[in-house]
């Protein structure tokens, strides 16, 4: 069943299954951004905890790809009719090149997903594929066959880290972002970065009213070629036809005039702009000249190298920030950090969304991880769709959005694929007992187990407040099976007793508890907090009760995930309150091409 496309949606599940199910309609998405696992043969962990707490690491995903019998079967299905013919041919050629390698297994995983994402795009839509240099060129070949080589627009280089110090090569500090469009008729909004201070001071002169006027020359009111129409007639004694030219009003002049300016004829436009002081006729000058002032939002169109350059404070006009600070990589102590591996900065996604998603558009991230794309879409008032296969990510995203935008954000989107009733909880348990445990622990705002191994009586912990700075733990044990006995309660008591800093225990069951279990819990003792409140030391709650809104009785809970601090917005537009007597800093890493554009419009 296709869900209403007007709302924001977060899917828990395999993106290939979600895309093929029809839940994301074909031709319904304006922008796809994906940051899939890079085949780096690493196991990634998520950091949990808050300030003052010892942080725990929980395995998020393993992006190691191995060739296996299952991979072989998937390959045969894809080249046997599961892909468009040209894509199938490309995948077969890749196998001839890469053989039965781990990289080939990665491409087999990615190719059908890219095909489905292409289907989801509107004809005016775009896709940005974020990858590292070890896989980008292979993915580009696949993308060329899906989109067509003509739809490739850019290979964007983004500086992802500060430095690396290898001993036998240059430091790898960049990622690749491949930009494709569905057709040649695509939405694109030119994103600009502010000019450098040197550029402003050498090309503009500050006027008595504080505005900066362009004085470097090069602004003209005519275009090449004479015409017989109105644009070739004489105005205020100047005849462009005698020079083999015609009148052409620059766009920057029109932008400074009232909306009805566009309805005027060419000569009326010239006269209106002249009366508004936007055209000057100076003695000794051969031709009238348009007047150009530096306006907020002016700047150089962003190129395909996005590289934050620390140490360039004061170089960019109108802000104390550095070059490309809006897309700065996340350092180890960045306030945005959530502890999630491969996390990207919000500013990077905001730049992409601003460029390729219209204000009323839809953004899709099929590997949404910790939710950076979704957070950026909320900031920019775009509709969003997120998909992730790990429940850990779904829980992290929900907590992130609440922390950043407030609890009311929950009512603005729908979560799909996560159990909402007892039947779907049973289904999750049968499909993935480990994800069931993580989901159940999240219902009580706990931190799940670090990895899928013997839990020794603990499937997670809830951190709670014990004083102004104190913290303690409640051990969480999850039981999904039907066989429930009082010994499970006693085992939990034993784990609490022998675990450092553990004061309470919580037993979550999928099936109803027995009288013997309830009696055992009732004799488990109590815990008294720092203000004298008394709580049962061992508490039991069923999944059905939690889904019905039941809450544990315990001291205030510490949020389970490392929480990002709200980032102070980087000043993007120019303030231009530049003091001519101010010392100008050295120009470090200045953008090379800052030529003012004076594209004319007739």
Secondary structure, 3 states (H helix, E strand, C coil): CCCCCCCEEEEECCHHHHHHHCCCCCCCEEEEEECCCCCCCCEEEEEECCCCCCCEEEEEEECCCCCCHHHHHHHHHHHHHHCCHHHHHHHHHHHHHHCCCHHHHHHHHHHHHHHHHHHHEEEEEEEEEEECCCCHHHHHHHHHHHHCHHHEEEEEEEECCCCCCCCCCCCCCEEEEEEEECCCCCCCCCCEECCEHHHHHHHEEECCCCCEEECCCCCCCEEECCCCCHHHCCECCECHHHHCEEECEEHHHHCCCCHHHHHCCHHHHHHHHHHCCCEECCCCCCCCEECCECCCCCCEECCCEECCECCCCCCECCCCCCECHHHCCCCCCCCCCCCCCCCCCHHHHHHHHHHHCCCCCEEEECCCCCCHHHHHHHHCCCEEEEEECCHHHHHHHHHHHHHHHCHHHHHHEEEECCCCCHHHHHHHHHHCHHHHHHHHHHHCCCEECCCCCCCCCCCEEEEEECCCCCEEEEEEEEECCCCCCHHHHHHHHHHHHHCCCEEEEEEEECCCCCHHHHHHHHCCCEEECCCCCEEECEEEEEHHHHHCCCCCCCCCECCCECCCCCCCCCCCCCCCCCCCCCCCCCCCCCCCCCCCCCCEEC
